[in-house]
Amino acid sequence: DKFNVTHGSGMNGHVHDEFEFTVVGVLKDPGSAHDRAIFTNLTSSWLLHALDRLERKHGHDHGHEGHEHGPDGECLHGPEISEADLTDADRLITGVLLRTPTREGRDASAAMATVFTALRSDTSLTVAQPSQEINRLFAIVGAVDKILIAMASVVLAGSAVSILLAMYGSMDLRRRQVAILRVLGCSKGRIFSLVLTEAAIIGVIGSAVGIVLAFAAGPLIALVMRRQLGLFIDPVLPPDLTLLTMVGVIVLAALAGLLPAVMAYRTPVANNLKPLG
């Protein structure tokens, strides 16, 4: 592919149509912001700005057709400008990534604070420590996790209420069935445990379906986020957290079955064995 770089965007954007870049390679996707970046060498950037400097110096307007020539006849428009035209003022590096030496097997350096303070003392430099900036970012967006957890909790609570209402309504229609089980020898405790087991089984089925959907939808959502937003999300369900969630859902479903179980426990046998019709 070929493209032209631009300063700014929209109506105020300055398109460097004097130079056309050609893509010569595509890097592997590391799963980071670099996946949405285009890398050029420093000399290319220097040439672009050197051209701007020469055009300002000689009053060239990008909107005019044709090429502008300097007093010595040099062409100031187009790829004719070369590295030989660069001055020391053009060879600027506006950003540096600094990594201090660390001990083997460690990522953090004891000298980081000292170097950071020394660099901050130079007012001509803007210094940022990535770990601090990331922590600040998480401090801002960290509440999103809590909001999602709160939403999930509300959904679980709503599901438990749905189980409660469904089983409560069904127990009114199953009084005769309960009475027949009592006549066949089931104790009240047995009836109570059967209803609780039914509620717990609903929780087991629900949590199992949820985990299957999470495993199936996770990679798909991660792929969409990666392509649309450039965000790399590893769709992995931690085993300990997954197991804890399953147990919590089952317990919550069993608790929702307590009231229907009490209703079944208190069902009078004689009143519900009358002939139908």
Stockholm file with secondary structure:
# STOCKHOLM 1.0

chainA/1-277         DKFNVTHGSGMNGHVHDEFEFTVVGVLKDPGSAHDRAIFTNLTSSWLLHALDRLERKHGHDHGHEGHEHGPDGECLHGPEISEADLTDADRLITGVLLRTPTREGRDASAAMATVFTALRSDTSLTVAQPSQEINRLFAIVGAVDKILIAMASVVLAGSAVSILLAMYGSMDLRRRQVAILRVLGCSKGRIFSLVLTEAAIIGVIGSAVGIVLAFAAGPLIALVMRRQLGLFIDPVLPPDLTLLTMVGVIVLAALAGLLPAVMAYRTPVANNLKPLG
#=GR chainA/1-277 SS CEECCEESCGGGCEECTTCCEECCCCCCCCSSGGGGCCCCCHHHHHHHHHHHHHHHHHTCCTTSSSCCBCTTCCBCSSTTCCGGGCCTTTCCCCCCCCCCCCCTTCSCCTTHHHHHHHHHTCTTCCCCCHHHHHHHHHHHHHHHHHHHHHHHHHHHHHHHHHHHHHHHHHHHHSHHHHHHHHHTTCCHHHHHHHHHHHHHHHHHHHHHHHHHHHHHHHHHHHHHHHHHHCCCCCCCCCHHHHHHHHHHHHHHHHHHTHHHHHHHHTCCTGGGCSCCC
#=GC SS_cons         CEECCEESCGGGCEECTTCCEECCCCCCCCSSGGGGCCCCCHHHHHHHHHHHHHHHHHTCCTTSSSCCBCTTCCBCSSTTCCGGGCCTTTCCCCCCCCCCCCCTTCSCCTTHHHHHHHHHTCTTCCCCCHHHHHHHHHHHHHHHHHHHHHHHHHHHHHHHHHHHHHHHHHHHHSHHHHHHHHHTTCCHHHHHHHHHHHHHHHHHHHHHHHHHHHHHHHHHHHHHHHHHHCCCCCCCCCHHHHHHHHHHHHHHHHHHTHHHHHHHHTCCTGGGCSCCC
//
